[in-house]
């Protein structure tokens, strides 16, 4: 049985601001959406949202998807009113030039434009060089005096990009990492009727700065198995050798064997791929020598939890033009749903 996703919810999720440590808008939205379909919902001290649904067995499945996104933090305002910033989570400065942001002030968001010294006045030595973070600034279009009133050091700035569908079933937006995982977990949780497992659907905080939320969430739950729902970089782009592409767009759900932080137990990996084959769900192997996700924290919690990252192939990851494919989203929903309903035999 497949679950038809409501992509308008994905659209809404990508547009909410939720930089690491400032996930409240995403959490509030999910709480309202999922409280009516959950047995109970609670928020822990760090801000993780935990939604529970009782199953027909005594086994516990931990699903986790991080709510936070990478973004910027204003750390200095100069005498002309331009904002200087640091990144929260890993962002390549090359992707920030000439982009738009929404500065999250106490009185609401302000549009900001990221600028640098224009080509016309760069020196010979500067020309053609990659731009460094300290050479970039945010212009909110206000006088220095107005900026001082409205913007404060410590305000966060989210990348700004509308959700757009394009090409053959592709989606471009900011924060696909990891509102895609959040969306998949939401759609699955909504559809669960008498699942095999007691399902703890945890929407975690602060993954992008070192899997912090998942560490405390996993501590509080006795899990028999964990599926971590996240994105992974699809390097199926020009200039990358096939063996270095990690996963490919439209190749199905990525089932992780290894990343820098977690190795999936062989029996769990086999059970997941067999489930895909039985249910005719497209899947591909994910091997990522760099990076990690919430599974890194969960599999080392308590006395250890068998864990696997289900990974959505995403191009241009950690930029504001992240791209994923609807058919991969569907495959990941189908696998997660069937695992929760039927149980994973491993
Ligand atoms: Zn992620």
Boltz pocket constraint, residues with backbone or C-beta under 6 A from the ligand:
constraints:
  - pocket:
      binder: B
      contacts: [[A, 66], [A, 68], [A, 177], [A, 178], [A, 207], [A, 230], [A, 231], [A, 292], [A, 293]]
      max_distance: 6.0
